[in-house]
Amino acid sequence: MPTLSVVSYQVFARKYRPKTFDDVLGQDHVVRTLRNAIAQKRLAHAYLFVGPRGTGKTSTARILAKALNCTDGPKADFDPDEDVCIEIAEGRSLDVLEIDGASNNGVEQVRDLRESVRFAPARGQFKIFYIDEVHMLSNAAFNALLKTLEEPPPHVKFIFATTEANKILPTILSRCQRFDLRPIPTETIAAHLLHIAKEENIALDETAAWAIAKGADGGMRDAQSMLDQLVSFCGDSINEANVLDVFGFTSREKVAALTQTLLARDNPAALSLIQKEAESGRELSQLLGELIGCLRALLVAKLDPSADGDGIPAALWNDLLKAAAEYPPDRILSAIDVFAETEGRMKWATNKRLHFELGVIKAIQSLGEVRITDVIKVLTRGADFIPAGPVATATPIAAPAPVPVAVAATPEPVAPVAIPEPEPEEPQPIAIAPQPEPVVATPRPSGGLSNFDSLIDAAPEYSEPPAPLEPPPWKTEKPAAEVAPPEPASLAAPIDDTFHSDPLIQAALIKFEGKVLS
């Protein structure tokens, strides 16, 4: 009977897992701290590694365990091929226990751990407990672990890893040294993928490596898994088109074209491009994220001209810079805010294309709207053209004179003199020309019309016209050449001889037994 040969295939994520501190990529701050702690023998009893998926939390924990339990350790520069390190890497070491916090999150499991803490290590110097996804432990399990975690035996080390540090109790956090692992830069991931492709004799284009690294979003393990999948799909030759077809990513050229239509405020072209991408099966959320990243690169380039194009080809990047030259940074920032709100709505929406198109229309409107800051800039720019020098004093304009009741020619010309304007405080009921002897009404007899009599009693006696008042301080003196305004009718009207012969005046004199004093 024929026997089948066992084919053991190891995926790239496991085959190219870091083995030493030098192999850890993108986490220099963590590696340097651990190296110095080992060299100075300042080893803590508990470590906590926090970071997104695929950034090297488990790999760094295993490397630290190797450095602590290697031969003649602890030492940072150990041999990863010795049997002790190989056992730790394969998970067969009796002194390094890896526990899944998601499946061992109860109080009973923590009690078993506390029992095993008392036993000495079998081979190495330390007994190391590595708990992955430690935030999955219940509060009761955390509380059961507190005392052991604070004062463990000298031969025990704890290493925790989590993606959500906010779910860990503060009492646990305060007992650990925390290391935050950052997302790995896109350039680092792309360079490592090219290295793997070279080792595996795979023809991987640089544009394809960049597309994979961009889609991995800072996770090295995700990028290695994507490369493994592409090898199964394409074989030994991988280009950018293969990456876009398999994972539904959008090319940098399409992102640059969409950004170009956005800056040109061309609604039809932008909506047509989104329609084509949606019909070809592209992930619109990923396209929106790429668009936000491109706008962010333009914003940074406006503030820092030495900034690069975030992976966009040089020719396309120069065209985008020219198109964005007419927009101040606040306009691009407002467009980014619009797309950030759109991204939040698209996360839970069933019709992602609708929200994407609405976001594009709003962003184009925000780029073309006129703001108060633009008006201020225009006014400030126009003020620069005003000639400097003394401001010409405007000639004061005389106030309009009140309408005269009767205008008569003066007997002789009067020299132009600055005459203050009359105060229109108390209007005169009857315009009477000044006379040498005023008309004085005698006391009214009893009886008659009471209302009319009271008006007569309240009327003031006229003797001579009041003297002109001094001009107020805010009134400027009229120039001598200026023609004097005509006198009010009450002061300049001549004596009318027919006034006393009027029938109404004669009737009034008879009624009130008055007489004209000459």
C-alpha positions, 0 to 999 in steps of 0.5 A: 500500500503506497504511503503519502509523504507529509508535506509541511508548509509554513506560511510567511508570517511564521517562517519569517517571524523575528527571532532576535531583537535585530529582526524586530522592525519598526519598534526601535524604542521598545527594542532599545529599552529592553536591550538596555534593561538586560545589559544593566540587569534592571529587569522588571517582574511584569511587562505589558505590550500594547499595540495593534494586531500584527505589530510584533507583540507576541514575537517581542515577548518570545524574544524577551523570554529567549534573552532571559533563559538563554545559555549564560543569560540574561543577555540581549545578543543570544544565539537563536539556534540553540536548543533552549531558544528553539524550544521557546520559539516552538512553544515547547519550553517548560519554563515559558508558559503561553496562556490565551486570556480569551479562553482562560479568563476565569478565577479557577485558571488564575488560581492554577497559575498561582499554584504553578508560580511556586515551582522553580524553573526546570532549565532556565533561570526564570519561569515566564508566564506570557498571557496574550489578550490579557484584557479578556480576563474577568475582574475577579481573575484580575483581582485574584492575580493582583497580589501575585503580580505585585510580589512574585517570587524572584524566579518569575516574570510576567509578560502580558499582551493586549490590543485594548489597554483601556479594558485592563484594570488600573491596578494591573497597569500600575504593576507593569512596565508598559510598552506601546508598539506602533503601527509599522511604517508603510516603507518598512513593510514594503521593503520587508516584503521585497526581501521575502520575495527575493528569498522565495524567488518571487518577482514582486514589483515595487508598486505591488509591494507598496500596494500590499503595505498600504493595505496592511495598515501598519500590520506586518503579519497582515502584509505577509499573509496577503503576499502568501495569498497573492503567490497562490493566486499569481504564482511567481510574478506579482504586479500591482494590478494583481494586488488591486484585483485580489483585494479590491484596493484602489491604485494611487493613480485613481486616488490622485485622479479623484483628488484632482477632480476634487480640487478642480471642483468638478462634480460630474467627473468625481461622481463618475469616477466613484461610480466606476470604482463601485461597479468594479468591486472596489472597497469604497471605505478603503478608497475614502481612506486613501483620499483622506490620506492624499488630502492630508499629504497636501495639507502637510506639504502646504505647511512643510514644503519638504514633505513627500507625497506619501507614496504618490508618484512624483509626476502625479504629486507635482500636478496635485501641488499645482492644483492645490496652490490656489487653496489656503490650508484651512480650505483643505482642512475643511474638506478633510473634516467633511470626509472624516464625518463621511467615513464615520457614517459609511462605517455603519451604512448599507449604501456606502456609495450614497454617503461617499457621493454626498461627502464629495459634493459637500467637500467641493462646496466647502472648497468653493465657498466664500468666508469672512476671512477671505473678505478680510484678506481682500480688504487688507490687500486693498488697503495696501494701495491707499497712498500714505500721507496727510489726510485732506480736511474736508470743507465743512458744509453749512447746515441748511437754513430753516425755510423762511415764512416771508423773504424780503430784500434787505435795504443795504448789503450786509457784510458776510459775517459768520453767524451761528445757526439758530437753535430750533428749540422753541418754534415761534408761533407767529413770525413777528418782525422786531418793532420799537414798541411790542404789542402787549395784550391787556388782561382778558375780561371774565367770560368768553372762550376759555380755551382761547383765553388760556392760550392768550394768557400763556403767550409770552411778551415780545420786546426785542429779539434775543441776542445771538448765542455763542457758537458751541465748541464743536462748531467751526468758524465759517470762512470769511469768503463764505456767503452768510445764510439768510436770516430767519423770517422771525428776525429779518422780515420787515414790518408789514403795514397791512398787518393791522388792517387785516379784518381778523386783527381788527376783530381781535382788537375789538374783542379783547379791547386791545390797542396798538402801541406805537 
